Amino acid sequence: MPLSMAREGQEIQIKKIAGKEEVQHFLKNLGFVSGGFVTVLSETAGNLIVKVKDSRVAISKEMANKILI
């Protein structure tokens, strides 16, 4: 299931990062790694603000769909 389908306030473990190598590298640099945990803080029109490694990160719906939980 993609991260874009997670509920607000829910802490979730990342299972896999999909997409091209460049996309995977970009998300890894933001802190999205397999086995890591993220918390969805808010969602607006599919775009998410998530807490990852004690930081808040805004990601688009497209990027959220590449993060599998």
All heavy atoms as a GROMACS GRO file, in nm:
protein
  527
    1MET      N    1   0.086  -0.117   0.000
    1MET     CA    2   0.000   0.000   0.000
    1MET      C    3   0.091   0.124   0.000
    1MET      O    4   0.188   0.130   0.074
    1MET     CB    5  -0.088  -0.004   0.125
    1MET     CG    6  -0.170   0.118   0.149
    1MET     SD    7  -0.296   0.098   0.278
    1MET     CE    8  -0.201   0.126   0.424
    2PRO      N    9   0.059   0.225  -0.081
    2PRO     CA   10   0.142   0.346  -0.085
    2PRO      C   11   0.118   0.436   0.037
    2PRO      O   12   0.010   0.434   0.098
    2PRO     CB   13   0.098   0.414  -0.213
    2PRO     CG   14  -0.039   0.364  -0.240
    2PRO     CD   15  -0.043   0.225  -0.184
    3LEU      N   16   0.217   0.516   0.069
    3LEU     CA   17   0.208   0.608   0.182
    3LEU      C   18   0.093   0.706   0.167
    3LEU      O   19   0.034   0.748   0.266
    3LEU     CB   20   0.341   0.684   0.196
    3LEU     CG   21   0.351   0.784   0.310
    3LEU    CD1   22   0.333   0.716   0.445
    3LEU    CD2   23   0.484   0.858   0.306
    4SER      N   24   0.057   0.738   0.045
    4SER     CA   25  -0.052   0.834   0.022
    4SER      C   26  -0.186   0.785   0.077
    4SER      O   27  -0.277   0.864   0.095
    4SER     CB   28  -0.065   0.863  -0.128
    4SER     OG   29  -0.091   0.745  -0.199
    5MET      N   30  -0.197   0.656   0.107
    5MET     CA   31  -0.322   0.601   0.160
    5MET      C   32  -0.322   0.592   0.313
    5MET      O   33  -0.421   0.550   0.372
    5MET     CB   34  -0.347   0.464   0.099
    5MET     CG   35  -0.370   0.469  -0.051
    5MET     SD   36  -0.407   0.309  -0.122
    5MET     CE   37  -0.574   0.286  -0.063
    6ALA      N   38  -0.214   0.633   0.378
    6ALA     CA   39  -0.206   0.625   0.524
    6ALA      C   40  -0.292   0.734   0.587
    6ALA      O   41  -0.316   0.839   0.528
    6ALA     CB   42  -0.061   0.640   0.568
    7ARG      N   43  -0.335   0.711   0.710
    7ARG     CA   44  -0.418   0.807   0.782
    7ARG      C   45  -0.329   0.903   0.861
    7ARG      O   46  -0.219   0.870   0.901
    7ARG     CB   47  -0.509   0.733   0.880
    7ARG     CG   48  -0.609   0.648   0.810
    7ARG     CD   49  -0.703   0.585   0.908
    7ARG     NE   50  -0.798   0.501   0.838
    7ARG     CZ   51  -0.858   0.399   0.891
    7ARG    NH1   52  -0.834   0.366   1.016
    7ARG    NH2   53  -0.943   0.328   0.821
    8GLU      N   54  -0.382   1.022   0.883
    8GLU     CA   55  -0.311   1.122   0.963
    8GLU      C   56  -0.289   1.070   1.105
    8GLU      O   57  -0.376   1.005   1.162
    8GLU     CB   58  -0.390   1.252   0.968
    8GLU     CG   59  -0.391   1.327   0.838
    8GLU     CD   60  -0.464   1.459   0.847
    8GLU    OE1   61  -0.475   1.515   0.957
    8GLU    OE2   62  -0.511   1.506   0.743
    9GLY      N   63  -0.171   1.099   1.160
    9GLY     CA   64  -0.139   1.058   1.295
    9GLY      C   65  -0.090   0.915   1.307
    9GLY      O   66  -0.050   0.872   1.415
   10GLN      N   67  -0.089   0.842   1.200
   10GLN     CA   68  -0.050   0.702   1.201
   10GLN      C   69   0.101   0.690   1.176
   10GLN      O   70   0.152   0.743   1.078
   10GLN     CB   71  -0.129   0.629   1.092
   10GLN     CG   72  -0.111   0.481   1.087
   10GLN     CD   73  -0.199   0.417   0.979
   10GLN    OE1   74  -0.255   0.485   0.893
   10GLN    NE2   75  -0.209   0.287   0.985
   11GLU      N   76   0.170   0.618   1.265
   11GLU     CA   77   0.313   0.590   1.244
   11GLU      C   78   0.324   0.459   1.167
   11GLU      O   79   0.264   0.359   1.204
   11GLU     CB   80   0.388   0.579   1.376
   11GLU     CG   81   0.537   0.559   1.355
   11GLU     CD   82   0.616   0.554   1.484
   11GLU    OE1   83   0.574   0.482   1.577
   11GLU    OE2   84   0.721   0.619   1.490
   12ILE      N   85   0.400   0.463   1.060
   12ILE     CA   86   0.406   0.349   0.968
   12ILE      C   87   0.550   0.315   0.936
   12ILE      O   88   0.634   0.403   0.926
   12ILE     CB   89   0.334   0.384   0.836
   12ILE    CG1   90   0.194   0.436   0.864
   12ILE    CG2   91   0.329   0.268   0.742
   12ILE    CD1   92   0.164   0.561   0.790
   13GLN      N   93   0.574   0.186   0.918
   13GLN     CA   94   0.707   0.141   0.876
   13GLN      C   95   0.712   0.132   0.724
   13GLN      O   96   0.621   0.080   0.661
   13GLN     CB   97   0.742   0.006   0.937
   13GLN     CG   98   0.885  -0.036   0.906
   13GLN     CD   99   0.925  -0.162   0.980
   13GLN    OE1  100   0.841  -0.239   1.025
   13GLN    NE2  101   1.054  -0.181   0.995
   14ILE      N  102   0.820   0.183   0.667
   14ILE     CA  103   0.840   0.178   0.522
   14ILE      C  104   0.888   0.038   0.485
   14ILE      O  105   0.984  -0.013   0.542
   14ILE     CB  106   0.943   0.283   0.477
   14ILE    CG1  107   0.892   0.423   0.511
   14ILE    CG2  108   0.972   0.270   0.328
   14ILE    CD1  109   0.996   0.531   0.492
   15LYS      N  110   0.822  -0.022   0.387
   15LYS     CA  111   0.860  -0.156   0.340
   15LYS      C  112   0.954  -0.148   0.220
   15LYS      O  113   1.048  -0.225   0.210
   15LYS     CB  114   0.736  -0.237   0.300
   15LYS     CG  115   0.635  -0.255   0.411
   15LYS     CD  116   0.691  -0.341   0.522
   15LYS     CE  117   0.582  -0.361   0.628
   15LYS     NZ  118   0.633  -0.418   0.749
   16LYS      N  119   0.927  -0.053   0.128
   16LYS     CA  120   1.005  -0.046   0.005
   16LYS      C  121   0.990   0.091  -0.058
   16LYS      O  122   0.887   0.156  -0.043
   16LYS     CB  123   0.954  -0.153  -0.092
   16LYS     CG  124   1.029  -0.161  -0.223
   16LYS     CD  125   0.970  -0.268  -0.314
   16LYS     CE  126   1.042  -0.267  -0.447
   16LYS     NZ  127   0.986  -0.363  -0.541
   17ILE      N  128   1.094   0.134  -0.128
   17ILE     CA  129   1.089   0.256  -0.208
   17ILE      C  130   1.090   0.214  -0.354
   17ILE      O  131   1.183   0.148  -0.399
   17ILE     CB  132   1.209   0.349  -0.179
   17ILE    CG1  133   1.222   0.380  -0.029
   17ILE    CG2  134   1.198   0.477  -0.261
   17ILE    CD1  135   1.108   0.458   0.030
   18ALA      N  136   0.986   0.252  -0.427
   18ALA     CA  137   0.975   0.215  -0.568
   18ALA      C  138   1.018   0.332  -0.656
   18ALA      O  139   1.048   0.440  -0.607
   18ALA     CB  140   0.831   0.176  -0.600
   19GLY      N  141   1.022   0.309  -0.785
   19GLY     CA  142   1.054   0.416  -0.879
   19GLY      C  143   1.194   0.404  -0.935
   19GLY      O  144   1.269   0.312  -0.902
   20LYS      N  145   1.229   0.502  -1.018
   20LYS     CA  146   1.361   0.504  -1.080
   20LYS      C  147   1.469   0.528  -0.975
   20LYS      O  148   1.441   0.577  -0.866
   20LYS     CB  149   1.367   0.614  -1.185
   20LYS     CG  150   1.275   0.592  -1.301
   20LYS     CD  151   1.289   0.704  -1.402
   20LYS     CE  152   1.195   0.682  -1.518
   20LYS     NZ  153   1.206   0.790  -1.617
   21GLU      N  154   1.591   0.496  -1.011
   21GLU     CA  155   1.704   0.509  -0.919
   21GLU      C  156   1.718   0.653  -0.868
   21GLU      O  157   1.749   0.674  -0.750
   21GLU     CB  158   1.833   0.465  -0.987
   21GLU     CG  159   1.950   0.454  -0.892
   21GLU     CD  160   2.073   0.394  -0.956
   21GLU    OE1  161   2.059   0.311  -1.048
   21GLU    OE2  162   2.183   0.431  -0.913
   22GLU      N  163   1.694   0.751  -0.954
   22GLU     CA  164   1.705   0.892  -0.914
   22GLU      C  165   1.601   0.926  -0.806
   22GLU      O  166   1.630   0.997  -0.711
   22GLU     CB  167   1.686   0.985  -1.034
   22GLU     CG  168   1.787   0.968  -1.145
   22GLU     CD  169   1.748   0.858  -1.244
   22GLU    OE1  170   1.627   0.833  -1.265
   22GLU    OE2  171   1.841   0.797  -1.299
   23VAL      N  172   1.480   0.874  -0.824
   23VAL     CA  173   1.372   0.899  -0.728
   23VAL      C  174   1.406   0.832  -0.595
   23VAL      O  175   1.390   0.892  -0.488
   23VAL     CB  176   1.237   0.847  -0.782
   23VAL    CG1  177   1.129   0.854  -0.676
   23VAL    CG2  178   1.197   0.926  -0.906
   24GLN      N  179   1.454   0.708  -0.600
   24GLN     CA  180   1.492   0.636  -0.478
   24GLN      C  181   1.602   0.711  -0.404
   24GLN      O  182   1.597   0.724  -0.282
   24GLN     CB  183   1.537   0.495  -0.512
   24GLN     CG  184   1.426   0.406  -0.562
   24GLN     CD  185   1.474   0.267  -0.599
   24GLN    OE1  186   1.588   0.229  -0.571
   24GLN    NE2  187   1.389   0.190  -0.663
   25HIS      N  188   1.700   0.762  -0.477
   25HIS     CA  189   1.811   0.835  -0.416
   25HIS      C  190   1.761   0.964  -0.352
   25HIS      O  191   1.800   0.998  -0.240
   25HIS     CB  192   1.918   0.864  -0.523
   25HIS     CG  193   2.039   0.931  -0.468
   25HIS    ND1  194   2.129   0.865  -0.386
   25HIS    CD2  195   2.086   1.056  -0.483
   25HIS    CE1  196   2.225   0.948  -0.353
   25HIS    NE2  197   2.202   1.066  -0.410
   26PHE      N  198   1.672   1.035  -0.420
   26PHE     CA  199   1.614   1.159  -0.368
   26PHE      C  200   1.541   1.133  -0.236
   26PHE      O  201   1.561   1.204  -0.137
   26PHE     CB  202   1.519   1.220  -0.471
   26PHE     CG  203   1.445   1.340  -0.422
   26PHE    CD1  204   1.508   1.463  -0.411
   26PHE    CD2  205   1.311   1.331  -0.387
   26PHE    CE1  206   1.439   1.574  -0.366
   26PHE    CE2  207   1.241   1.442  -0.342
   26PHE     CZ  208   1.305   1.564  -0.331
   27LEU      N  209   1.456   1.030  -0.235
   27LEU     CA  210   1.379   0.998  -0.114
   27LEU      C  211   1.470   0.950  -0.002
   27LEU      O  212   1.448   0.984   0.115
   27LEU     CB  213   1.272   0.894  -0.146
   27LEU     CG  214   1.156   0.944  -0.233
   27LEU    CD1  215   1.067   0.830  -0.277
   27LEU    CD2  216   1.075   1.050  -0.159
   28LYS      N  217   1.574   0.875  -0.036
   28LYS     CA  218   1.669   0.829   0.065
   28LYS      C  219   1.738   0.948   0.132
   28LYS      O  220   1.757   0.951   0.253
   28LYS     CB  221   1.772   0.736   0.002
   28LYS     CG  222   1.870   0.679   0.101
   28LYS     CD  223   1.968   0.584   0.034
   28LYS     CE  224   2.070   0.531   0.134
   28LYS     NZ  225   2.170   0.445   0.070
   29ASN      N  226   1.773   1.049   0.053
   29ASN     CA  227   1.837   1.169   0.108
   29ASN      C  228   1.745   1.247   0.200
   29ASN      O  229   1.791   1.318   0.290
   29ASN     CB  230   1.887   1.260  -0.005
   29ASN     CG  231   2.012   1.206  -0.070
   29ASN    OD1  232   2.085   1.126  -0.013
   29ASN    ND2  233   2.036   1.249  -0.193
   30LEU      N  234   1.614   1.235   0.180
   30LEU     CA  235   1.517   1.298   0.268
   30LEU      C  236   1.494   1.218   0.396
   30LEU      O  237   1.430   1.266   0.488
   30LEU     CB  238   1.384   1.318   0.196
   30LEU     CG  239   1.381   1.422   0.085
   30LEU    CD1  240   1.244   1.422   0.017
   30LEU    CD2  241   1.412   1.560   0.139
   31GLY      N  242   1.543   1.092   0.399
   31GLY     CA  243   1.528   1.009   0.518
   31GLY      C  244   1.432   0.893   0.502
   31GLY      O  245   1.407   0.820   0.597
   32PHE      N  246   1.376   0.877   0.383
   32PHE     CA  247   1.283   0.766   0.358
   32PHE      C  248   1.363   0.643   0.318
   32PHE      O  249   1.411   0.634   0.206
   32PHE     CB  250   1.184   0.802   0.247
   32PHE     CG  251   1.094   0.916   0.282
   32PHE    CD1  252   1.125   1.045   0.244
   32PHE    CD2  253   0.978   0.895   0.355
   32PHE    CE1  254   1.042   1.152   0.276
   32PHE    CE2  255   0.894   1.001   0.388
   32PHE     CZ  256   0.927   1.129   0.348
   33VAL      N  257   1.378   0.549   0.412
   33VAL     CA  258   1.455   0.427   0.387
   33VAL      C  259   1.372   0.306   0.429
   33VAL      O  260   1.288   0.315   0.519
   33VAL     CB  261   1.591   0.427   0.460
   33VAL    CG1  262   1.681   0.535   0.406
   33VAL    CG2  263   1.572   0.445   0.609
   34SER      N  264   1.396   0.194   0.364
   34SER     CA  265   1.326   0.069   0.400
   34SER      C  266   1.355   0.037   0.546
   34SER      O  267   1.469   0.045   0.591
   34SER     CB  268   1.374  -0.045   0.311
   34SER     OG  269   1.338  -0.021   0.178
   35GLY      N  270   1.250   0.003   0.619
   35GLY     CA  271   1.263  -0.029   0.760
   35GLY      C  272   1.247   0.092   0.850
   35GLY      O  273   1.229   0.078   0.970
   36GLY      N  274   1.254   0.212   0.794
   36GLY     CA  275   1.236   0.333   0.873
   36GLY      C  276   1.090   0.360   0.904
   36GLY      O  277   1.000   0.300   0.844
   37PHE      N  278   1.066   0.449   0.998
   37PHE     CA  279   0.930   0.484   1.037
   37PHE      C  280   0.898   0.628   1.000
   37PHE      O  281   0.985   0.715   1.010
   37PHE     CB  282   0.911   0.464   1.188
   37PHE     CG  283   0.904   0.320   1.228
   37PHE    CD1  284   1.020   0.251   1.260
   37PHE    CD2  285   0.783   0.253   1.233
   37PHE    CE1  286   1.015   0.118   1.296
   37PHE    CE2  287   0.778   0.119   1.270
   37PHE     CZ  288   0.894   0.051   1.301
   38VAL      N  289   0.775   0.650   0.956
   38VAL     CA  290   0.726   0.784   0.926
   38VAL      C  291   0.589   0.802   0.991
   38VAL      O  292   0.518   0.705   1.014
   38VAL     CB  293   0.715   0.811   0.774
   38VAL    CG1  294   0.850   0.805   0.708
   38VAL    CG2  295   0.619   0.716   0.707
   39THR      N  296   0.554   0.927   1.019
   39THR     CA  297   0.423   0.959   1.073
   39THR      C  298   0.360   1.064   0.982
   39THR      O  299   0.422   1.166   0.954
   39THR     CB  300   0.434   1.016   1.216
   39THR    OG1  301   0.501   0.921   1.299
   39THR    CG2  302   0.296   1.044   1.275
   40VAL      N  303   0.240   1.037   0.937
   40VAL     CA  304   0.168   1.133   0.853
   40VAL      C  305   0.110   1.241   0.945
   40VAL      O  306   0.031   1.212   1.034
   40VAL     CB  307   0.056   1.065   0.773
   40VAL    CG1  308  -0.023   1.167   0.694
   40VAL    CG2  309   0.113   0.958   0.681
   41LEU      N  310   0.153   1.366   0.926
   41LEU     CA  311   0.106   1.477   1.009
   41LEU      C  312  -0.017   1.543   0.951
   41LEU      O  313  -0.110   1.578   1.024
   41LEU     CB  314   0.218   1.580   1.028
   41LEU     CG  315   0.345   1.527   1.095
   41LEU    CD1  316   0.451   1.634   1.099
   41LEU    CD2  317   0.314   1.476   1.236
   42SER      N  318  -0.019   1.562   0.819
   42SER     CA  319  -0.137   1.620   0.754
   42SER      C  320  -0.138   1.586   0.606
   42SER      O  321  -0.035   1.549   0.549
   42SER     CB  322  -0.143   1.771   0.774
   42SER     OG  323  -0.037   1.834   0.706
   43GLU      N  324  -0.256   1.601   0.547
   43GLU     CA  325  -0.276   1.569   0.406
   43GLU      C  326  -0.367   1.674   0.345
   43GLU      O  327  -0.469   1.709   0.403
   43GLU     CB  328  -0.338   1.429   0.393
   43GLU     CG  329  -0.360   1.384   0.250
   43GLU     CD  330  -0.498   1.416   0.199
   43GLU    OE1  331  -0.592   1.422   0.278
   43GLU    OE2  332  -0.510   1.436   0.077
   44THR      N  333  -0.324   1.729   0.232
   44THR     CA  334  -0.404   1.827   0.160
   44THR      C  335  -0.400   1.795   0.012
   44THR      O  336  -0.293   1.798  -0.048
   44THR     CB  337  -0.350   1.970   0.183
   44THR    OG1  338  -0.344   1.997   0.322
   44THR    CG2  339  -0.439   2.074   0.116
   45ALA      N  340  -0.513   1.761  -0.044
   45ALA     CA  341  -0.525   1.728  -0.187
   45ALA      C  342  -0.426   1.620  -0.229
   45ALA      O  343  -0.371   1.624  -0.338
   45ALA     CB  344  -0.507   1.854  -0.272
   46GLY      N  345  -0.400   1.525  -0.141
   46GLY     CA  346  -0.309   1.415  -0.173
   46GLY      C  347  -0.165   1.442  -0.136
   46GLY      O  348  -0.085   1.350  -0.125
   47ASN      N  349  -0.127   1.569  -0.120
   47ASN     CA  350   0.008   1.602  -0.079
   47ASN      C  351   0.020   1.584   0.072
   47ASN      O  352  -0.073   1.614   0.146
   47ASN     CB  353   0.042   1.746  -0.119
   47ASN     CG  354   0.032   1.765  -0.268
   47ASN    OD1  355   0.076   1.681  -0.345
   47ASN    ND2  356  -0.028   1.875  -0.310
   48LEU      N  357   0.136   1.535   0.116
   48LEU     CA  358   0.152   1.499   0.257
   48LEU      C  359   0.260   1.579   0.327
   48LEU      O  360   0.361   1.615   0.265
   48LEU     CB  361   0.190   1.351   0.269
   48LEU     CG  362   0.094   1.248   0.214
   48LEU    CD1  363   0.154   1.110   0.226
   48LEU    CD2  364  -0.038   1.252   0.287
   49ILE      N  365   0.240   1.603   0.454
   49ILE     CA  366   0.346   1.649   0.543
   49ILE      C  367   0.368   1.535   0.640
   49ILE      O  368   0.274   1.490   0.706
   49ILE     CB  369   0.309   1.778   0.616
   49ILE    CG1  370   0.288   1.891   0.516
   49ILE    CG2  371   0.417   1.814   0.718
   49ILE    CD1  372   0.243   2.021   0.576
   50VAL      N  373   0.491   1.484   0.642
   50VAL     CA  374   0.521   1.368   0.725
   50VAL      C  375   0.639   1.398   0.816
   50VAL      O  376   0.723   1.484   0.786
   50VAL     CB  377   0.552   1.243   0.639
   50VAL    CG1  378   0.433   1.204   0.555
   50VAL    CG2  379   0.672   1.264   0.551
   51LYS      N  380   0.644   1.327   0.927
   51LYS     CA  381   0.757   1.334   1.018
   51LYS      C  382   0.846   1.214   0.989
   51LYS      O  383   0.800   1.100   0.994
   51LYS     CB  384   0.709   1.330   1.163
   51LYS     CG  385   0.821   1.336   1.263
   51LYS     CD  386   0.767   1.330   1.405
   51LYS     CE  387   0.880   1.320   1.504
   51LYS     NZ  388   0.829   1.297   1.640
   52VAL      N  389   0.971   1.241   0.954
   52VAL     CA  390   1.067   1.136   0.927
   52VAL      C  391   1.199   1.176   0.992
   52VAL      O  392   1.249   1.286   0.971
   52VAL     CB  393   1.082   1.109   0.776
   52VAL    CG1  394   1.124   1.232   0.700
   52VAL    CG2  395   1.178   0.996   0.748
   53LYS      N  396   1.250   1.089   1.079
   53LYS     CA  397   1.375   1.115   1.151
   53LYS      C  398   1.375   1.252   1.218
   53LYS      O  399   1.464   1.333   1.200
   53LYS     CB  400   1.494   1.102   1.056
   53LYS     CG  401   1.514   0.960   1.006
   53LYS     CD  402   1.642   0.947   0.930
   53LYS     CE  403   1.659   0.802   0.886
   53LYS     NZ  404   1.784   0.781   0.817
   54ASP      N  405   1.272   1.280   1.296
   54ASP     CA  406   1.258   1.405   1.373
   54ASP      C  407   1.255   1.531   1.288
   54ASP      O  408   1.284   1.640   1.336
   54ASP     CB  409   1.369   1.416   1.479
   54ASP     CG  410   1.361   1.306   1.583
   54ASP    OD1  411   1.247   1.266   1.616
   54ASP    OD2  412   1.465   1.259   1.630
   55SER      N  413   1.221   1.519   1.161
   55SER     CA  414   1.206   1.634   1.072
   55SER      C  415   1.070   1.628   1.003
   55SER      O  416   1.017   1.520   0.981
   55SER     CB  417   1.315   1.634   0.964
   55SER     OG  418   1.441   1.646   1.022
   56ARG      N  419   1.019   1.744   0.968
   56ARG     CA  420   0.895   1.749   0.890
   56ARG      C  421   0.932   1.767   0.744
   56ARG      O  422   1.014   1.852   0.710
   56ARG     CB  423   0.809   1.866   0.934
   56ARG     CG  424   0.747   1.846   1.067
   56ARG     CD  425   0.658   1.963   1.101
   56ARG     NE  426   0.594   1.939   1.228
   56ARG     CZ  427   0.496   2.010   1.275
   56ARG    NH1  428   0.450   2.114   1.206
   56ARG    NH2  429   0.442   1.981   1.391
   57VAL      N  430   0.870   1.686   0.660
   57VAL     CA  431   0.899   1.689   0.516
   57VAL      C  432   0.766   1.692   0.442
   57VAL      O  433   0.675   1.616   0.473
   57VAL     CB  434   0.980   1.564   0.474
   57VAL    CG1  435   1.007   1.566   0.325
   57VAL    CG2  436   1.110   1.555   0.552
   58ALA      N  437   0.757   1.781   0.342
   58ALA     CA  438   0.639   1.786   0.255
   58ALA      C  439   0.672   1.711   0.127
   58ALA      O  440   0.777   1.733   0.067
   58ALA     CB  441   0.602   1.930   0.224
   59ILE      N  442   0.584   1.619   0.088
   59ILE     CA  443   0.605   1.545  -0.036
   59ILE      C  444   0.476   1.543  -0.116
   59ILE      O  445   0.366   1.548  -0.061
   59ILE     CB  446   0.655   1.400  -0.011
   59ILE    CG1  447   0.559   1.322   0.077
   59ILE    CG2  448   0.794   1.400   0.048
   59ILE    CD1  449   0.593   1.176   0.088
   60SER      N  450   0.493   1.536  -0.246
   60SER     CA  451   0.377   1.534  -0.336
   60SER      C  452   0.310   1.397  -0.333
   60SER      O  453   0.368   1.298  -0.286
   60SER     CB  454   0.422   1.564  -0.480
   60SER     OG  455   0.502   1.459  -0.529
   61LYS      N  456   0.191   1.393  -0.387
   61LYS     CA  457   0.118   1.267  -0.395
   61LYS      C  458   0.195   1.166  -0.481
   61LYS      O  459   0.198   1.048  -0.450
   61LYS     CB  460  -0.022   1.292  -0.454
   61LYS     CG  461  -0.108   1.170  -0.457
   61LYS     CD  462  -0.247   1.202  -0.507
   61LYS     CE  463  -0.335   1.077  -0.501
   61LYS     NZ  464  -0.472   1.108  -0.543
   62GLU      N  465   0.258   1.215  -0.588
   62GLU     CA  466   0.337   1.126  -0.676
   62GLU      C  467   0.450   1.059  -0.598
   62GLU      O  468   0.474   0.939  -0.611
   62GLU     CB  469   0.395   1.204  -0.793
   62GLU     CG  470   0.293   1.250  -0.893
   62GLU     CD  471   0.354   1.336  -1.002
   62GLU    OE1  472   0.465   1.390  -0.982
   62GLU    OE2  473   0.292   1.346  -1.109
   63MET      N  474   0.522   1.137  -0.516
   63MET     CA  475   0.632   1.082  -0.437
   63MET      C  476   0.578   0.988  -0.330
   63MET      O  477   0.635   0.883  -0.304
   63MET     CB  478   0.715   1.192  -0.372
   63MET     CG  479   0.802   1.267  -0.467
   63MET     SD  480   0.932   1.161  -0.530
   63MET     CE  481   1.002   1.268  -0.651
   64ALA      N  482   0.468   1.026  -0.267
   64ALA     CA  483   0.408   0.941  -0.164
   64ALA      C  484   0.365   0.806  -0.220
   64ALA      O  485   0.371   0.704  -0.151
   64ALA     CB  486   0.289   1.012  -0.100
   65ASN      N  487   0.325   0.804  -0.347
   65ASN     CA  488   0.285   0.677  -0.410
   65ASN      C  489   0.403   0.584  -0.434
   65ASN      O  490   0.385   0.466  -0.453
   65ASN     CB  491   0.211   0.704  -0.541
   65ASN     CG  492   0.071   0.753  -0.520
   65ASN    OD1  493   0.008   0.723  -0.418
   65ASN    ND2  494   0.020   0.829  -0.613
   66LYS      N  495   0.524   0.636  -0.431
   66LYS     CA  496   0.644   0.553  -0.454
   66LYS      C  497   0.698   0.494  -0.322
   66LYS      O  498   0.784   0.410  -0.323
   66LYS     CB  499   0.751   0.636  -0.522
   66LYS     CG  500   0.704   0.688  -0.658
   66LYS     CD  501   0.814   0.718  -0.750
   66LYS     CE  502   0.769   0.776  -0.881
   66LYS     NZ  503   0.667   0.707  -0.951
   67ILE      N  504   0.643   0.540  -0.210
   67ILE     CA  505   0.685   0.490  -0.079
   67ILE      C  506   0.582   0.386  -0.036
   67ILE      O  507   0.466   0.419  -0.008
   67ILE     CB  508   0.694   0.603   0.024
   67ILE    CG1  509   0.794   0.709  -0.024
   67ILE    CG2  510   0.732   0.550   0.161
   67ILE    CD1  511   0.792   0.837   0.055
   68LEU      N  512   0.624   0.261  -0.031
   68LEU     CA  513   0.531   0.152   0.001
   68LEU      C  514   0.542   0.116   0.148
   68LEU      O  515   0.651   0.100   0.202
   68LEU     CB  516   0.562   0.031  -0.088
   68LEU     CG  517   0.558   0.059  -0.238
   68LEU    CD1  518   0.597  -0.066  -0.317
   68LEU    CD2  519   0.421   0.108  -0.281
   69ILE      N  520   0.424   0.100   0.209
   69ILE     CA  521   0.420   0.070   0.353
   69ILE      C  522   0.353  -0.064   0.378
   69ILE      O  523   0.289  -0.120   0.293
   69ILE     CB  524   0.345   0.181   0.431
   69ILE    CG1  525   0.206   0.203   0.372
   69ILE    CG2  526   0.424   0.309   0.423
   69ILE    CD1  527   0.121   0.298   0.451
   0.00000   0.00000   0.00000
